[in-house]
Amino acid sequence: MTAARPEVLFICADPVGEEMAGLGIRCWELARALSDRASVTIAHGGTEESERDGVRTVAFRPHAPHALRELIAAADAVIAHPQWPLVDRWLRRSSARVVIDLYCPETLETLELRAGEPVLARRQMTATTLDRLHSSLRTGHNFICASDTQRDLWLGAMLALRLIDPELYDRDPGLREVIDLVPFGVPEEPPAREAQAGPREAIAALDAEGEIVLWNGGIWSWLDAETAIRAVALLAERRPSVRLVFMGVAAGHPAAATSAESARRLAGELGVLGSVVHFHDGWIPYAERAGWLTQAACAVSTHSEHLESRFAYRTRLLDCFWAGLPVVCTTGDDLAELVQREGLGAVAPPGDAVALGAALAHVLGTGRAAYAPALRAAAEQQTWRRVSEPLARWISQPRPPARPGDAPGALRPPLAQRVRERAYLAGGRAVLARRAATSRSRA
């Protein structure tokens, strides 16, 4: 008799569908990777509902999440990023194995994203983000993250909350059965060269001779689009064919719009807007990204030096490995170390436009084809099926282990956190739901 396939639920606050950012892409691809051994549903914060590639998607609203309650109750395993208090309570009370995805260091992202805002509002947002992190560390049976650097961060957080006790250590001294690596991945098959329309079709000012340096993600405040613009403006003086293309600048978050406008303004001040530097307004559908990646000569990713950049995992760089596109990026994170160590492109110090321009000149001069073997080898090591193995192992087990959060010495949530959670449950979530609806209508 064949054993029943486990019911696996992914919870994703971001939309999953035609247009996706990093969190949505990650949930979709991991769900697909598990779909041949489980019945998989993604509950997501968008509007699309469908069933394709063996995965069902249903919509929910993060601050009005009642659509999740029955899904959680029916699940054998739930994979979710840190949740708001109501959903966290349902997860805590469920019989499902709860796997918390910590690939995004949201607290550090919030510190950078909210820089410049009124101090009380910034403190409140940082506090609630930490509340959700700490609650998730108490609620999860297992945890995943993207790199060993991140794993060290989360192990430190677990130690600080007294979640690693002698009994847990004796069962699993390396704690790999508690927290393991599930990096961002890539598809099994590489994209066909020039298979789809790309920047040359979307941006009339790009001619066939231009060497495209592609910024293939959003423009966020923790990134450093300004240094990339300055570097390419300098490089264009001696390499007139170079063109910097921002693949997609539209985003619903006001901070992203502000960062994009600052980048556009700088390009105008330097006299390169529309000639050397080009902005594509709109978000490229996930299924259409290959045309942009295959037309480019190299990719660029720059960030400033701060805590977010130390622990982040620049997910869009994985698409470059998949497409055989060499990368020029700033140092300071795990993927930059990989680029330098494996010869996948070149690196430069944060904020140094001259060094970045030299790195771009070196990669462009070397040529894309020279990097292809190393990029192909890197991509083969990080296919979605390969990186999802810890999840596949856990969902195949008949019952979840003890939660680290149930350790006898684990610290209880402090009074201030309990007060914030009660305020959220009493009515704060309705306020946040209205704000989210207003933001969506303005986007």
Buried (B, 14 or more C-beta within 10 A) or exposed (E): EEEEBBBBBBBBBBBBBEBBBBBBBBBBBBBBBBBEBBBBBBBBBBEEEEEEEEBBBBBBBBBBBEEBBEBBEEBBBBBBBBBBBBBBBBBBEBEBBBBBBBBBBBBBBBBBBBEEEEEEEBEEBBBBBBBBBBBBBBBBBBBBBBBEBBBEBBBEBBEEBBBBBEEBEEEEEEBEBBBBBBBBBBBEEBBEEEEBEBBBEBBEEBEEEBBBBBBBBBBBBBBBBBBBBBBBBBBBEEBEEBBBBBBBBBBBBEBBBBBBEBBBEBBEEBEBBEEBBBBBEEBBEBEBBBBBBBBBBBBBBBBBBBBBBBBBBBBBBBBBBBBBBBBBBBBBBBBBBBBBEBBBBBBBBBBBBBBBBBBBBBBBEBEBEEBBEBBEEBBBBBBBBBBBEBBBEBBEBEEBBEBBBEBEEBEEBEEEBEEBBEBBEEEBBEEBBEEBEEEEEEE
